Amino acid sequence: RHGGRVPREYDALVQLPGVGPKIAHLMRSVAFGEAEAGIVVDTHVFRVATRLGWVDGAAARAGPEGVRVQLERWVPREERVGFTLAVVG
C-alpha cells in the first residue's frame, strides 16, 4: 500500500493498524522532524497539563485530543518537536 515505507501524512498514519493520534503525531514530529506535527499527548502529558493548569477543564473533559489542541494554541509551532521530546521523553 505504501511501498514498504512509513507514510509521512497524518491521515495515512492513523489508517495503519494500531496507530492512533498519539503515535501519528510522534512519528511526524520525532521520526520525520516535521515542525507542523501535532504535540504528542500521552497519559503523563495529559495529567501534567491538567494539573499545572496549562489547559482548562473543557479541554481535559474532551480527552487527549482536546488537551493537544489547547496546548498547540500555547506552544509556538517551531517549538512543538522540542516540547514533545521534553514532556514525553
Buried (B, 14 or more C-beta within 10 A) or exposed (E): EEEEEEBBEBEBBBEBEEBEBBBBBBBBBBEEEBEEBBBBBBEEBBEEBBEEEBBEEEBBEBEBBBBBBBBBEEBEEEEBBEBBEEBBE
